[in-house]
Amino acid sequence: MPILLYGMTQLTETVNVTSGICDGTVQSQESTGLLVYWSEIANPEACFGDAESVKKAAFQFRQVLREILAATTPIPFPFPTLLESIDVLDQHVAAEQEWYRAALARTGGAVQYEIVASWAAEEQVDLATPISGREYLKRRQGSIDRIAAVESKLKSVTADSVREWRGRQERKTHRWFALVSRDRRERFIASLRSAGPSEGVRLRLSGPWPPSEFVTSRDEHV
């Protein structure tokens, strides 16, 4: 029977998860010295056959990972990672076991928070309207300056609670990802609250999440 992989952790105490994708039972199994969480998918077509099913499955996937994260730090598998049966699990994990070990060692004992910034000035810009090169450069520099100012503030107020920051620019928003040790989570959130608002920018915090943004991709690893 096909199985879906959720994530892997160090060989610590097994986490009991209530339910997985398509209400499957989430199980764990040792593989090459690592603990892998998975569940059987009796009918993949029913679970992933249309957009609504995929959306529901993705939500359930994240819920499983958050339950695991409550106790230990998992490295998620790409969604959805399906294997033909449990019999090929060891072979699948063994091919990348060094990469998995390095990722777990790097992010162990930590969680990820995400901060999304949006600016009123950016939201009002019509990106479909052609502009001159000079205006484009002016807007781009203004965007760079705004991002740099917010980033400097975030890093300053959370300097004693964040292991590492990463950022990603999107069309009208900017995302920052913070790798925070479990024992510094409350301090991290308190530091953000103490910083106060920044004029013209709206920040939205979410998490904790598995530290997927801080895991070097397999392609980079190779």
VOPAGU-2260 file (C-alpha; in pm, 1 decimal, decimal comma):
REM VOPAGU-2260
SITE   aa  ch    i         X         Y         Z
SITE  MET   A    0       0,0       0,0       0,0
SITE  PRO   A    1     130,3     351,1     -78,0
SITE  ILE   A    2     256,1     558,4     212,5
SITE  LEU   A    3     301,2     933,4     260,5
SITE  LEU   A    4     600,7    1070,5     450,3
SITE  TYR   A    5     558,7    1363,9     689,9
SITE  GLY   A    6     898,1    1423,5     841,4
SITE  MET   A    7    1184,7    1281,8    1040,3
SITE  THR   A    8    1341,2    1349,6    1376,8
SITE  GLN   A    9    1626,7    1229,4    1589,0
SITE  LEU   A   10    1567,2     902,3    1772,4
SITE  THR   A   11    1396,7    1061,0    2070,4
SITE  GLU   A   12    1070,4     975,0    2242,2
SITE  THR   A   13     805,5     891,9    1982,4
SITE  VAL   A   14     533,9    1153,7    1938,7
SITE  ASN   A   15     177,1    1025,6    1922,6
SITE  VAL   A   16     -19,0    1206,9    1651,5
SITE  THR   A   17    -397,9    1191,8    1651,2
SITE  SER   A   18    -466,9    1166,5    1278,0
SITE  GLY   A   19    -297,5    1222,2     943,1
SITE  ILE   A   20    -392,3    1284,1     581,8
SITE  CYS   A   21    -724,2    1127,0     480,0
SITE  ASP   A   22    -769,4    1030,3     845,3
SITE  GLY   A   23    -488,1     777,8     818,0
SITE  THR   A   24    -306,0     660,9    1128,9
SITE  VAL   A   25      29,7     833,1    1167,1
SITE  GLN   A   26     302,4     583,9    1244,5
SITE  SER   A   27     673,5     615,4    1313,9
SITE  GLN   A   28     958,1     384,9    1225,4
SITE  GLU   A   29    1333,5     386,0    1277,7
SITE  SER   A   30    1525,8     407,1     952,2
SITE  THR   A   31    1905,8     429,5     932,3
SITE  GLY   A   32    1916,4     568,1    1284,7
SITE  LEU   A   33    1647,5     829,9    1227,7
SITE  LEU   A   34    1277,8     833,5    1317,7
SITE  VAL   A   35    1040,7     872,1    1022,1
SITE  TYR   A   36     670,5     959,2    1050,5
SITE  TRP   A   37     434,8     828,5     784,0
SITE  SER   A   38      84,1     698,1     716,7
SITE  GLU   A   39     -74,4     464,0     466,5
SITE  ILE   A   40    -272,0     620,0     181,8
SITE  ALA   A   41    -517,2     356,6      61,6
SITE  ASN   A   42    -654,3     572,8    -220,7
SITE  PRO   A   43    -411,4     846,5    -337,0
SITE  GLU   A   44    -656,8     960,9    -604,4
SITE  ALA   A   45    -919,0    1040,5    -341,2
SITE  CYS   A   46    -666,0    1230,9    -128,5
SITE  PHE   A   47    -494,7    1426,7    -408,1
SITE  GLY   A   48    -731,9    1401,1    -703,5
SITE  ASP   A   49    -848,0    1763,0    -717,6
SITE  ALA   A   50    -748,7    2106,4    -590,4
SITE  GLU   A   51    -982,0    2099,2    -289,9
SITE  SER   A   52    -853,3    1756,7    -181,9
SITE  VAL   A   53    -492,4    1871,3    -212,9
SITE  LYS   A   54    -567,5    2183,1      -7,0
SITE  LYS   A   55    -725,0    1973,1     268,3
SITE  ALA   A   56    -436,9    1723,7     260,5
SITE  ALA   A   57    -180,2    2004,8     283,0
SITE  PHE   A   58    -357,0    2142,2     590,4
SITE  GLN   A   59    -356,9    1798,7     755,1
SITE  PHE   A   60      11,1    1757,0     664,0
SITE  ARG   A   61      98,5    2081,5     843,9
SITE  GLN   A   62    -109,5    1980,9    1145,2
SITE  VAL   A   63      82,8    1654,4    1182,7
SITE  LEU   A   64     413,4    1838,9    1168,5
SITE  ARG   A   65     299,2    2091,2    1429,5
SITE  GLU   A   66     199,1    1810,2    1665,1
SITE  ILE   A   67     544,7    1659,2    1626,2
SITE  LEU   A   68     702,3    2003,5    1666,4
SITE  ALA   A   69     534,1    2043,5    2005,4
SITE  ALA   A   70     773,2    1779,4    2137,8
SITE  THR   A   71    1076,4    1777,1    1908,2
SITE  THR   A   72    1211,4    1936,4    1589,8
SITE  PRO   A   73    1117,5    1758,5    1264,6
SITE  ILE   A   74    1261,3    1801,7     917,3
SITE  PRO   A   75     960,5    1791,2     681,2
SITE  PHE   A   76     957,9    1590,2     362,4
SITE  PRO   A   77     841,1    1781,8      53,4
SITE  PHE   A   78     463,0    1764,9      23,5
SITE  PRO   A   79     347,1    1519,4     -93,6
SITE  THR   A   80     622,1    1254,9     -79,1
SITE  LEU   A   81     461,2     921,8    -168,1
SITE  LEU   A   82     633,6     582,7    -169,2
SITE  GLU   A   83     491,6     267,4    -320,1
SITE  SER   A   84     509,1      85,0      14,8
SITE  ILE   A   85     677,4      82,9     353,9
SITE  ASP   A   86     921,7    -174,1     215,2
SITE  VAL   A   87    1115,3      93,4      26,1
SITE  LEU   A   88    1137,1     341,7     315,2
SITE  ASP   A   89    1489,8     244,5     422,1
SITE  GLN   A   90    1615,7     270,5      66,2
SITE  HIS   A   91    1458,6     615,1      27,1
SITE  VAL   A   92    1604,1     751,2     351,6
SITE  ALA   A   93    1946,0     589,0     311,2
SITE  ALA   A   94    2005,2     774,6     -15,8
SITE  GLU   A   95    2000,0    1109,2     169,9
SITE  GLN   A   96    2080,5    1008,2     526,8
SITE  GLU   A   97    2389,0    1231,2     556,5
SITE  TRP   A   98    2186,8    1531,5     439,0
SITE  TYR   A   99    1908,3    1454,7     687,0
SITE  ARG   A  100    2153,6    1416,1     975,8
SITE  ALA   A  101    2321,5    1746,8     896,0
SITE  ALA   A  102    1984,5    1924,2     874,8
SITE  LEU   A  103    1868,5    1781,9    1207,7
SITE  ALA   A  104    2197,2    1872,3    1375,8
SITE  ARG   A  105    2175,1    2229,1    1248,5
SITE  THR   A  106    1815,1    2294,4    1351,0
SITE  GLY   A  107    1790,1    2071,7    1657,5
SITE  GLY   A  108    1610,3    2222,8    1953,5
SITE  ALA   A  109    1475,7    2512,2    1746,6
SITE  VAL   A  110    1154,0    2625,8    1582,0
SITE  GLN   A  111    1077,4    2868,0    1300,8
SITE  TYR   A  112     871,2    3185,7    1315,4
SITE  GLU   A  113     761,2    3383,1    1012,1
SITE  ILE   A  114     709,0    3757,9     990,5
SITE  VAL   A  115     534,8    3903,4     685,2
SITE  ALA   A  116     567,9    4277,3     620,7
SITE  SER   A  117     340,5    4476,6     393,7
SITE  TRP   A  118     346,6    4848,4     324,5
SITE  ALA   A  119      51,5    5074,5     254,9
SITE  ALA   A  120     254,9    5249,4     -16,0
SITE  GLU   A  121     327,6    4919,2    -191,2
SITE  GLU   A  122     -33,6    4801,4    -174,4
SITE  GLN   A  123    -149,5    5111,3    -361,2
SITE  VAL   A  124      97,9    5068,2    -648,4
SITE  ASP   A  125     -47,7    4937,9    -975,6
SITE  LEU   A  126     217,9    4695,6   -1095,4
SITE  ALA   A  127      40,0    4647,9   -1428,9
SITE  THR   A  128      87,7    5011,3   -1535,1
SITE  PRO   A  129     410,9    5075,9   -1732,6
SITE  ILE   A  130     654,1    5322,8   -1570,8
SITE  SER   A  131     979,3    5487,9   -1674,5
SITE  GLY   A  132    1317,0    5342,8   -1584,4
SITE  ARG   A  133    1383,8    5633,6   -1350,0
SITE  GLU   A  134    1055,0    5578,4   -1164,9
SITE  TYR   A  135    1124,5    5205,9   -1142,9
SITE  LEU   A  136    1466,1    5267,2    -985,2
SITE  LYS   A  137    1315,5    5518,8    -744,7
SITE  ARG   A  138    1050,7    5272,6    -630,8
SITE  ARG   A  139    1301,4    4991,1    -604,8
SITE  GLN   A  140    1537,1    5193,8    -388,6
SITE  GLY   A  141    1248,2    5304,0    -169,8
SITE  SER   A  142    1146,9    4940,8    -123,4
SITE  ILE   A  143    1504,5    4838,8     -39,0
SITE  ASP   A  144    1530,9    5116,8     218,6
SITE  ARG   A  145    1200,5    5024,0     384,6
SITE  ILE   A  146    1295,7    4657,7     406,0
SITE  ALA   A  147    1640,3    4739,6     545,0
SITE  ALA   A  148    1490,4    4963,1     814,6
SITE  VAL   A  149    1244,1    4697,5     931,9
SITE  GLU   A  150    1506,2    4423,9     918,0
SITE  SER   A  151    1749,6    4629,1    1125,1
SITE  LYS   A  152    1482,1    4687,3    1388,4
SITE  LEU   A  153    1378,0    4321,5    1402,4
SITE  LYS   A  154    1734,4    4199,5    1439,6
SITE  SER   A  155    1816,2    4461,6    1699,5
SITE  VAL   A  156    1528,0    4387,4    1936,3
SITE  THR   A  157    1560,5    4006,9    1906,3
SITE  ALA   A  158    1939,6    3979,2    1907,0
SITE  ASP   A  159    1943,6    3765,4    2222,1
SITE  SER   A  160    1678,5    3516,9    2109,5
SITE  VAL   A  161    1729,0    3439,4    1738,0
SITE  ARG   A  162    1990,5    3193,3    1612,6
SITE  GLU   A  163    1959,3    3293,7    1248,7
SITE  TRP   A  164    1749,1    3510,1    1016,4
SITE  ARG   A  165    1653,6    3453,6     654,1
SITE  GLY   A  166    1443,7    3670,9     426,1
SITE  ARG   A  167    1256,6    3649,7      98,3
SITE  GLN   A  168    1113,6    3927,6    -116,0
SITE  GLU   A  169     773,7    3874,1    -273,9
SITE  ARG   A  170     562,8    4086,4    -504,1
SITE  LYS   A  171     423,8    4332,5    -250,5
SITE  THR   A  172     546,1    4182,7      76,2
SITE  HIS   A  173     868,3    4072,9     239,8
SITE  ARG   A  174     903,5    3763,7     457,0
SITE  TRP   A  175    1151,3    3706,1     735,5
SITE  PHE   A  176    1212,0    3370,4     896,5
SITE  ALA   A  177    1360,4    3344,5    1245,0
SITE  LEU   A  178    1526,0    3030,5    1381,3
SITE  VAL   A  179    1455,3    3042,5    1754,6
SITE  SER   A  180    1566,5    2800,4    2025,8
SITE  ARG   A  181    1274,2    2645,6    2210,7
SITE  ASP   A  182    1378,8    2798,1    2541,5
SITE  ARG   A  183    1387,7    3148,0    2383,7
SITE  ARG   A  184    1041,2    3149,2    2225,9
SITE  GLU   A  185     872,7    3360,5    2492,2
SITE  ARG   A  186    1162,3    3605,1    2495,5
SITE  PHE   A  187    1146,9    3634,0    2116,4
SITE  ILE   A  188     775,4    3718,7    2115,2
SITE  ALA   A  189     812,6    3959,8    2407,4
SITE  SER   A  190    1096,0    4137,2    2226,9
SITE  LEU   A  191     883,1    4186,8    1917,5
SITE  ARG   A  192     597,8    4328,1    2124,0
SITE  SER   A  193     830,3    4568,0    2305,0
SITE  ALA   A  194     956,1    4709,3    1973,4
SITE  GLY   A  195     629,6    4887,3    1901,6
SITE  PRO   A  196     482,2    4956,9    1555,5
SITE  SER   A  197     672,7    5105,4    1262,8
SITE  GLU   A  198     503,9    5379,3    1063,1
SITE  GLY   A  199     356,1    5268,8     731,8
SITE  VAL   A  200     429,8    4897,6     775,8
SITE  ARG   A  201     211,5    4611,6     893,3
SITE  LEU   A  202     383,9    4304,4    1039,3
SITE  ARG   A  203     214,4    3966,8    1080,2
SITE  LEU   A  204     375,1    3695,5    1295,3
SITE  SER   A  205     299,1    3324,9    1261,8
SITE  GLY   A  206     447,1    3011,9    1414,2
SITE  PRO   A  207     603,5    2817,3    1553,5
SITE  TRP   A  208     667,2    2601,0    1247,4
SITE  PRO   A  209     920,6    2332,9    1157,5
SITE  PRO   A  210    1245,3    2507,6    1050,3
SITE  SER   A  211    1212,5    2424,9     681,2
SITE  GLU   A  212    1355,6    2760,2     562,1
SITE  PHE   A  213    1680,5    2685,7     743,8
SITE  VAL   A  214    1741,0    2348,5     583,8
SITE  THR   A  215    1984,5    2356,6     294,1
SITE  SER   A  216    1816,8    2210,7     -13,0
SITE  ARG   A  217    1930,8    1877,5    -149,4
SITE  ASP   A  218    2045,5    2048,7    -469,2
SITE  GLU   A  219    2267,1    2287,4    -271,9
SITE  HIS   A  220    2393,0    1999,4     -64,0
SITE  VAL   A  221    2497,1    1808,0    -375,1
